[in-house]
Each structure stands twice: as C-alpha cells, then as structure tokens.
C-alpha cells in the first residue's frame, strides 16, 4: 500500500510540472521577469553579472533557461521537454 501511495504522489508531481513545451512557448523576448515567473514559478537557479542574469528551471536533463537584461527576457532555451 505504501508503494502505491508513493507512486501516485510521484506521478502527481510530474503531472504538475511547469516544464512543458506549452509554457516554454508562452515566454517571449522582452517579457518581464514577473510574467515569466507567473508561468514557470520561482527559478531553481540564477546567476550572472552586472545587469545580465540567466535563470534555470529544472535540472541538467530537463530544463528551461531564460536570460535577462535588467528584468526583461533577452533569450530562452530548453532541453528535454
């Protein structure tokens, strides 16, 4: 019974993932950071220098990365969606 409950929980998390092709397509160059986070949620990791920053949602195998200049989308990329 425990294994079944765990399996259901894991499947429900996967179904709720915001890392989808549809969400990726909604992100547009020039979009505000707040708009991106309303689609994808808070990023898993961000880094950069000066007014340039890249934020990633996901892991090495499956992710969306958005590059910002200030708080505007400058670039986007995906892997494994």
Backbone as JSON Lines, residues from 0, in Angstrom:
{"i":0,"aa":"X","n":[0.82,-1.19,0.0],"ca":[0.0,0.0,0.0],"c":[0.87,1.26,0.0]}
{"i":1,"aa":"X","n":[1.97,1.23,0.75],"ca":[2.87,2.38,0.78],"c":[3.48,2.68,-0.58]}
{"i":2,"aa":"X","n":[3.86,1.62,-1.3],"ca":[4.45,1.81,-2.62],"c":[3.45,2.42,-3.58]}
{"i":3,"aa":"X","n":[2.2,2.0,-3.48],"ca":[1.16,2.56,-4.35],"c":[0.97,4.05,-4.06]}
{"i":4,"aa":"X","n":[0.9,4.41,-2.79],"ca":[0.73,5.81,-2.4],"c":[1.92,6.65,-2.88]}
{"i":5,"aa":"X","n":[3.13,6.13,-2.75],"ca":[4.32,6.84,-3.2],"c":[4.31,7.01,-4.72]}
{"i":6,"aa":"X","n":[3.92,5.99,-5.43],"ca":[3.85,6.05,-6.89],"c":[2.84,7.11,-7.34]}
{"i":7,"aa":"X","n":[1.7,7.15,-6.69],"ca":[0.67,8.14,-7.02],"c":[1.19,9.54,-6.75]}
{"i":8,"aa":"X","n":[1.86,9.72,-5.63],"ca":[2.43,11.03,-5.29],"c":[3.44,11.48,-6.34]}
{"i":9,"aa":"X","n":[4.33,10.6,-6.74],"ca":[5.36,10.94,-7.73],"c":[4.72,11.29,-9.07]}
{"i":10,"aa":"X","n":[3.73,10.54,-9.48],"ca":[3.04,10.83,-10.73],"c":[2.31,12.16,-10.67]}
{"i":11,"aa":"X","n":[1.73,12.48,-9.53],"ca":[1.03,13.76,-9.41],"c":[2.0,14.93,-9.48]}
{"i":12,"aa":"X","n":[3.21,14.77,-8.94],"ca":[4.22,15.82,-9.06],"c":[4.64,16.02,-10.5]}
{"i":13,"aa":"X","n":[4.82,14.94,-11.22],"ca":[5.22,15.03,-12.62],"c":[4.13,15.7,-13.45]}
{"i":14,"aa":"X","n":[2.88,15.41,-13.15],"ca":[1.77,16.0,-13.88],"c":[1.67,17.5,-13.62]}
{"i":15,"aa":"X","n":[2.12,17.97,-12.47],"ca":[2.04,19.37,-12.1],"c":[3.25,20.17,-12.57]}
{"i":16,"aa":"X","n":[4.19,19.55,-13.2],"ca":[5.41,20.24,-13.62],"c":[5.07,21.37,-14.57]}
{"i":17,"aa":"X","n":[5.74,22.48,-14.37],"ca":[5.56,23.63,-15.23],"c":[6.56,23.61,-16.39]}
{"i":18,"aa":"X","n":[7.4,22.58,-16.45],"ca":[8.37,22.44,-17.52],"c":[7.72,21.75,-18.71]}
{"i":19,"aa":"X","n":[6.93,22.51,-19.45],"ca":[6.23,21.96,-20.61],"c":[6.54,22.78,-21.85]}
{"i":20,"aa":"X","n":[6.36,22.19,-22.99],"ca":[6.54,22.89,-24.26],"c":[5.58,24.08,-24.36]}
{"i":21,"aa":"X","n":[4.35,23.89,-23.92],"ca":[3.38,24.99,-23.96],"c":[3.83,26.17,-23.12]}
{"i":22,"aa":"X","n":[4.33,25.92,-21.92],"ca":[4.81,27.03,-21.08],"c":[6.04,27.69,-21.7]}
{"i":23,"aa":"X","n":[6.92,26.89,-22.29],"ca":[8.11,27.44,-22.96],"c":[7.69,28.39,-24.09]}
{"i":24,"aa":"X","n":[6.7,27.99,-24.86],"ca":[6.23,28.82,-25.98],"c":[5.61,30.13,-25.52]}
{"i":25,"aa":"X","n":[5.09,30.18,-24.3],"ca":[4.49,31.41,-23.78],"c":[5.52,32.48,-23.44]}
{"i":26,"aa":"X","n":[6.76,32.08,-23.23],"ca":[7.82,33.03,-22.87],"c":[8.28,33.74,-24.13]}
{"i":27,"aa":"X","n":[8.25,35.07,-24.09],"ca":[8.61,35.87,-25.26],"c":[9.73,36.85,-24.93]}
{"i":28,"aa":"X","n":[10.55,37.14,-25.93],"ca":[11.61,38.14,-25.78],"c":[10.96,39.47,-25.38]}
{"i":29,"aa":"X","n":[11.55,40.14,-24.38],"ca":[11.01,41.41,-23.91],"c":[10.03,41.3,-22.76]}
{"i":30,"aa":"X","n":[9.62,40.07,-22.45],"ca":[8.67,39.84,-21.36],"c":[9.31,40.19,-20.02]}
{"i":31,"aa":"X","n":[8.53,40.68,-19.07],"ca":[9.01,40.97,-17.72],"c":[9.3,39.69,-16.95]}
{"i":32,"aa":"X","n":[10.25,39.76,-16.03],"ca":[10.6,38.63,-15.16],"c":[9.36,38.13,-14.4]}
{"i":33,"aa":"X","n":[8.54,39.05,-13.93],"ca":[7.32,38.66,-13.18],"c":[6.4,37.8,-14.04]}
{"i":34,"aa":"X","n":[6.29,38.14,-15.33],"ca":[5.44,37.36,-16.23],"c":[5.99,35.94,-16.4]}
{"i":35,"aa":"X","n":[7.32,35.84,-16.55],"ca":[7.94,34.52,-16.69],"c":[7.68,33.68,-15.44]}
{"i":36,"aa":"X","n":[7.88,34.29,-14.26],"ca":[7.69,33.55,-13.02],"c":[6.22,33.23,-12.77]}
{"i":37,"aa":"X","n":[5.3,33.97,-13.35],"ca":[3.89,33.6,-13.23],"c":[3.58,32.35,-14.05]}
{"i":38,"aa":"X","n":[4.39,32.11,-15.07],"ca":[4.22,30.91,-15.91],"c":[4.98,29.72,-15.32]}
{"i":39,"aa":"X","n":[6.24,29.93,-14.94],"ca":[7.13,28.83,-14.53],"c":[7.31,28.7,-13.02]}
{"i":40,"aa":"X","n":[6.91,29.7,-12.25],"ca":[7.18,29.69,-10.82],"c":[8.57,30.24,-10.55]}
{"i":41,"aa":"X","n":[9.02,30.12,-9.32],"ca":[10.35,30.61,-8.95],"c":[11.42,29.73,-9.6]}
{"i":42,"aa":"X","n":[12.51,30.33,-10.09],"ca":[13.57,29.54,-10.71],"c":[14.32,28.69,-9.69]}
{"i":43,"aa":"X","n":[14.92,27.62,-10.19],"ca":[15.73,26.75,-9.34],"c":[17.12,27.32,-9.12]}
{"i":44,"aa":"X","n":[17.59,28.11,-10.09],"ca":[18.95,28.66,-10.0],"c":[19.06,29.9,-10.88]}
{"i":45,"aa":"X","n":[19.77,30.91,-10.4],"ca":[20.05,32.12,-11.18],"c":[21.5,32.52,-10.96]}
{"i":46,"aa":"X","n":[22.08,33.12,-11.97],"ca":[23.44,33.63,-11.84],"c":[23.74,34.61,-12.95]}
{"i":47,"aa":"X","n":[24.68,35.49,-12.73],"ca":[25.05,36.44,-13.75],"c":[25.92,37.53,-13.19]}
{"i":48,"aa":"X","n":[26.08,38.57,-14.0],"ca":[26.9,39.71,-13.59],"c":[26.3,40.98,-14.17]}
{"i":49,"aa":"X","n":[26.53,42.08,-13.45],"ca":[26.02,43.38,-13.84],"c":[24.5,43.3,-14.04]}
{"i":50,"aa":"X","n":[24.0,43.71,-15.18],"ca":[22.55,43.67,-15.38],"c":[22.1,42.45,-16.19]}
{"i":51,"aa":"X","n":[23.02,41.51,-16.44],"ca":[22.68,40.29,-17.17],"c":[22.59,39.12,-16.2]}
{"i":52,"aa":"X","n":[21.56,38.31,-16.37],"ca":[21.34,37.16,-15.49],"c":[20.67,36.04,-16.27]}
{"i":53,"aa":"X","n":[20.99,34.8,-15.94],"ca":[20.33,33.64,-16.52],"c":[19.72,32.84,-15.37]}
{"i":54,"aa":"X","n":[18.47,32.45,-15.54],"ca":[17.77,31.64,-14.54],"c":[17.32,30.34,-15.18]}
{"i":55,"aa":"X","n":[17.4,29.27,-14.41],"ca":[17.06,27.94,-14.9],"c":[15.99,27.3,-14.02]}
{"i":56,"aa":"X","n":[15.06,26.65,-14.67],"ca":[14.03,25.84,-14.02],"c":[14.28,24.41,-14.45]}
{"i":57,"aa":"X","n":[14.43,23.49,-13.51],"ca":[14.66,22.09,-13.84],"c":[16.05,21.63,-13.46]}
{"i":58,"aa":"X","n":[16.54,20.6,-14.16],"ca":[17.84,20.0,-13.86],"c":[18.66,19.87,-15.14]}
{"i":59,"aa":"X","n":[19.79,19.16,-15.07],"ca":[20.67,19.04,-16.24],"c":[20.01,18.34,-17.42]}
{"i":60,"aa":"X","n":[19.08,17.42,-17.15],"ca":[18.46,16.63,-18.21],"c":[17.23,17.27,-18.82]}
{"i":61,"aa":"X","n":[16.54,18.07,-18.03],"ca":[15.27,18.64,-18.48],"c":[15.13,20.02,-17.86]}
{"i":62,"aa":"X","n":[15.22,21.05,-18.7],"ca":[15.16,22.4,-18.13],"c":[14.74,23.46,-19.14]}
{"i":63,"aa":"X","n":[14.4,24.62,-18.59],"ca":[14.19,25.84,-19.35],"c":[15.13,26.88,-18.74]}
{"i":64,"aa":"X","n":[15.86,27.58,-19.59],"ca":[16.75,28.64,-19.15],"c":[16.32,29.94,-19.82]}
{"i":65,"aa":"X","n":[16.22,30.99,-19.02],"ca":[15.84,32.3,-19.53],"c":[16.94,33.29,-19.18]}
{"i":66,"aa":"X","n":[17.4,34.03,-20.19],"ca":[18.4,35.07,-19.99],"c":[17.72,36.42,-19.89]}
{"i":67,"aa":"X","n":[18.15,37.21,-18.93],"ca":[17.56,38.54,-18.71],"c":[18.6,39.63,-18.88]}
{"i":68,"aa":"X","n":[18.17,40.76,-19.4],"ca":[18.92,42.01,-19.37],"c":[18.05,42.94,-18.56]}
{"i":69,"aa":"X","n":[18.53,43.31,-17.38],"ca":[17.65,44.0,-16.44],"c":[16.59,43.0,-15.99]}
{"i":70,"aa":"X","n":[15.35,43.35,-16.13],"ca":[14.27,42.42,-15.79],"c":[13.46,42.01,-17.02]}
{"i":71,"aa":"X","n":[14.09,42.09,-18.2],"ca":[13.41,41.73,-19.45],"c":[14.08,40.51,-20.08]}
{"i":72,"aa":"X","n":[13.25,39.62,-20.65],"ca":[13.78,38.42,-21.31],"c":[14.61,38.82,-22.53]}
{"i":73,"aa":"X","n":[15.83,38.33,-22.56],"ca":[16.76,38.58,-23.67],"c":[16.89,37.32,-24.53]}
{"i":74,"aa":"X","n":[16.81,36.14,-23.87],"ca":[16.96,34.87,-24.6],"c":[16.25,33.77,-23.82]}
{"i":75,"aa":"X","n":[16.02,32.65,-24.49],"ca":[15.44,31.48,-23.84],"c":[15.94,30.23,-24.53]}
{"i":76,"aa":"X","n":[16.05,29.15,-23.77],"ca":[16.45,27.86,-24.33],"c":[15.8,26.76,-23.52]}
{"i":77,"aa":"X","n":[15.78,25.56,-24.09],"ca":[15.15,24.42,-23.44],"c":[15.94,23.16,-23.72]}
{"i":78,"aa":"X","n":[15.72,22.16,-22.88],"ca":[16.33,20.85,-23.1],"c":[15.42,19.8,-22.5]}
{"i":79,"aa":"X","n":[15.14,18.76,-23.25],"ca":[14.43,17.6,-22.74],"c":[12.93,17.75,-22.55]}
{"i":80,"aa":"X","n":[12.32,18.77,-23.12],"ca":[10.87,18.94,-22.95],"c":[10.11,18.06,-23.9]}
